[in-house]
Amino acid sequence: MRKENGYLTVCICVCLPVILSLCIALIEGARRNAERLESMCICETSLQSVMSEYHQVLREQYDIFAIDTSYGSPQSGREKVEARLHYYVKGNIETNQDASYFLRRFVSLSTGLESVGRVTLLSDECGGVFRTLAIESFWEDSDLQILNQLKNWVETVEVNGMEQGREETARKQVDREFSEYRNQYPEVEIRDPSEQVNNTRRKGILNFVTEIETLSDKSLIMENCVSRRIQEGRVSEGNMSLAEATTISGMERFLFQRYLSDRMGSYVSVGDKRALDYEQEYLVAGKASDVENLKSVVHRLLCLREASNMLYLWNCPEKRNEVLILAETISAAILMPELIPVIEMSILLGWAYAESVSDVKALLKGGKVPLLKEDSDWKTDINAALNNSEDSVNVQERGLSYEDYLAVFMLLEKEDVLSMRAMDLVEANIRKTRGNGAFRLDACYVALVVDIRLHGANGQQYEYQRYRRY
């Protein structure tokens, strides 16, 4: 009987447990890596799904992306975003139920935690976040030539002091000097040659440059505006700063202004279904009603044009000589040559004002007026100006339009003030659209940090923290 050797059987018995342990370890490692990869994909997909639910009207009208945490309901808050995140996480996990039994057992995940930590709201930084997103949306469409032109206009206004109101001060000084002479010489009839022009100053300027009955009667309830809520501390605030919103360069100031001009209407280009018809005027003046905003802008425009026209008259020898001759004639008629400087200044101010009224009329009718005039740009005759006679408005095509002047005024405003007024209009306009009656900019997320935790089949936990912004 032959004796068999059992070394092969013994070898297999010794090696097989090691090989099986290695295979089990490899399979378990593969399973855990598959769970980790699956959990990561679920996290990314769910977060992208939440970010894709940006407010459609805000995107369509203003090219700004943000999550409206109210989702069209009267209530808003972080809990609703967390609920949406949980919905997508759970939905992505349940898609595995359609897979084979082996795959469901191989990768088995369950929800653990979905929380929103730090957030940035659209109204944060006193409108700085809104301004940053507006600039980013307009950056690619910007025209550097227009921006340089705007810069030159603003520099011209600032260098020549056209916003300082020196003409108003000079007018008051002339009135005081006339009063002093009348008190000193009561027996002499001393008349201001610009008296009829001054009577126009004292009346409502809109009566002379527009048709009152055609003006918009729309107004805002300021207590409901986001700017008022920010001032009174009645807004929700984020707990994460957007670095780009803290500072703004000169180029970004011009880009933000161009964005506002592109998105907002004005007296000469009224938008459809807006809370205010004269939106750019509101950006400049910040009054509650269209009429008050237009009145404020027209007055400011009139003052700027008066400063510019006065500058032209001072530097035009021909017209200065014409004014001097008239002043000498008037003073000689009352035998008071010492009044020549006062009368001359009064005529200059009256003539500049009359020309300015004509300029404003032309601008509101769609014409253009140069910031600094030349001889060919002057329209008003001195006699017609002092007699306050109505001349036909000469609409020309050289110079700045009404909206160009509004652009200059906007650039002279502080960025935070301009941003908050712009947010007032955006919020009010969106509230006029269907299903957005309770829309609030301080309930819109533009950046957020989320924490997601998923549980594996054997007690493993997969935790992720992700940051996203528009």
Secondary structure, DSSP 4 states (H G I P E B T S, - for coil): -PPPP-HHHHHHHHHHHHHHHHHHHHHHHHHHHHHHHHHHHHHHHHHHHHHT---HHHHHHH----EETTTTSS---HHHHHHHHHHHHHHHHHGGGGS-HHHHHHS--EEEEEEEEEEEETTTGGGHHHHHHHHHHHGGG--HHHHHHHHHHHHHHHHTTTTS-HHHHHHHHHHHHHHHHHHH-TTS----TTHHHHHHHHS-THHHHS-GGGS---B--GGGSHHHHHHTT-S---SS--GGGS---HHHHHHHHHHHHHH--BTTBPPSS-S-S-HHHHHHH--SBHHHHHHHHHHHHHHHHHHHHHHHHHT-HHHHHHHHHHHHHHHHHTT-GGGHHHHHHHHHHHHHHHHHHHHHHHHHTT-BB-SS--GGG----HHHHHTTPPPPP--BSSSB-HHHHHHHHHHTS-HHHHHHHHHHHHHHHHHTSTT-TT--GGGEEEEEEEEEEEE-TTS-EEEEEEEEE-
